[in-house]
Amino acid sequence: GGILLYWMIGRNRRKYSWKELNEDKAIKEYLARIKEQQGSEKVILEDSEVFSKLSPLVEKTSGFKPTENNEVVLLKDGKATFDAIFNALETADKYIYLLYYIFEEGELADRLFQLFRKKTAEGVKIKIIYDGVGSYTLSKKYIKDLKSIDVEVYQFLPFKLGRFLASINYRNHRKIIIVDGEVAFTGGINISDKYLKGDIVLGKWHDMHLQLRGASVKDLEVVFTIDWFLVSGDKSVLEVALPKLSKQVGDQIVQIVYGGPDDYFSPIGQTYFSMINNAKKYIYITNPYVIPGTAILRALEVAANSGVDVRLLVSAKADSVLVNWSVRSYFESMLKAGVKIYQFPDGFLHSKIIVSDDEIVSIGTANMDIRSFEQNYEVNALVYDAKTAKLLRQEFLNEVKRSIVLDYETFINRPYLDKLKEGFAKVFSPLL
């Protein structure tokens, strides 16, 4: 039975079966042209060992170099995020690109529709990609209405019974907005009213998003362009030159890292692994889905045993019972190694943040689990900036003060039934 299940759902079919398709050749040629446009000039951050090790890793596995002259704005929770997004969308005069894992109908979707109708009437080109599974509730009527106002809309890997394994397992978990090539947004927040109103079961949803200006916007646009080619089949989009930056907008260094099931290496997984291994003083991790697998688990244990202040902030509530028990199944060994684990009690904490040594921050869409490393299409932004790192370190410490700290001695004496549930859930952890 195990052999059969592995053959059906354990193998990465994208990596080993689809790699030589013509679309992959076209994407490689496109990325080669983008790399040529970037030139050979390197960004140098003095006295930073983590930068010297991490940035070449990301460049090799994901393709993007670190970029200077960026402006990074942290957006905490739904209201601040959507206020900034709608303000940026209002300024669009050329194009708007959106890519979302979850696009749900409601007040936000209605506001977007009204804004899109206004912008398309002004001649603004609008393209939308939504994930076929994450946005399964999005109605045909809403999509038809979008198309009626000249919005181009495509579904990423529609769910098909005839291609069950291929269509359900490889999801596009990215969240990207590009406005005129000048401003971009990415992070953990989807298009859903629950980020403003919460929900009955979990309460308020907490998350972190980024607004970016500068050279990093072009890299996010490259990611969107590749995904647009995959869903539309329109090869001409790969031949359009990226817009030149109009001016210097900031002084922060940003590097975009993206990955998916068709990567030989796991760019996101290796980035997390490298950040943990290179931490010298502390590494603080906020993530709702920590199902680390052997490599990341050992890295966390080694860092903690080596005297690094390793802290993990997870949500006390979860949107999946099975995932919640699977996450808890890893706590005992981490606590024994000295990892400090906190459970956030106020609503659902959905942020995906790593901050380390007052030097580097990772914010994006990727959870710390096998699905994000191997099966989902994800994107993160690495910010090499002391000011941003210190802000998020303090934010983390503030959240910890109102969270529940787990104690190793108390945790190992938890009820036997809890241990049984954790063990059962852990069996399914590679699929969650």
Summary of the structure (lengths in Angstrom):
residues: 432
radius of gyration: 21.1
end to end distance: 19.2
largest distance: 64.2
contacts: 1454
relative contact order: 0.14
helix: 47%
strand: 23%
